[in-house]
Amino acid sequence: MFHVFRNPDGTIQSVSRQQQLGSEALDEHHPEIQLFFKATAVDPAFDAADAGFVRVLEDLIDTLILKNVIHHTDLPVAAQKKLMVRKGLRNRIHGALNLLGSDERLL
């Protein structure tokens, strides 16, 4: 159940899970609720750009660490953990796709 406030024209202005004085209760499956959340959803292209930008930031952090500009431990603990999780996932994906092994021995 959602609780909504409306604009003067009757469209939904805001939605809350908590009942507030003057709010109107609407079921989560109500068409107006569905329309409200669809209208406020982020553009998928923006999500894709964010994912690409996260990869850029990871590579930048890796480069700064490799060049001894910063140390992994200089980052907040939460950031260290997130980077290690991402690095582990990337290594697993890279390893899964590296079916032929390294080409280094061919040179």
SULWOMO-V595355 format. One record per pair of residues at least 12 apart in sequence whose C-alpha atoms are under 10 Angstrom apart, sorted by the first residue. I is the first residue (numbers start at 1). GAP is how many residues later the second one is. Records with the same first field share a line. If there is no record, write none. Layout:
BEGIN
I->GAP ; GAP
END
This chain:
BEGIN
1->15 ; 16 ; 17 ; 18 ; 24 ; 25 ; 26 ; 27 ; 28 ; 29 ; 32
2->12 ; 13 ; 14 ; 15 ; 16 ; 17 ; 21 ; 22 ; 23 ; 24 ; 25 ; 26 ; 27 ; 28 ; 31
3->12 ; 13 ; 14 ; 15 ; 16 ; 17 ; 18 ; 19 ; 20 ; 21 ; 22 ; 23 ; 24 ; 25 ; 30
4->12 ; 13 ; 14 ; 15 ; 16 ; 18 ; 19 ; 20 ; 21 ; 22 ; 29
5->15 ; 16 ; 17 ; 18 ; 19 ; 20
6->16 ; 17 ; 18
11->21 ; 25
12->20 ; 21 ; 23 ; 24
13->23
14->22
15->18 ; 21 ; 22
55->31
58->25 ; 28 ; 29
61->14 ; 22
62->21 ; 25
72->12
END
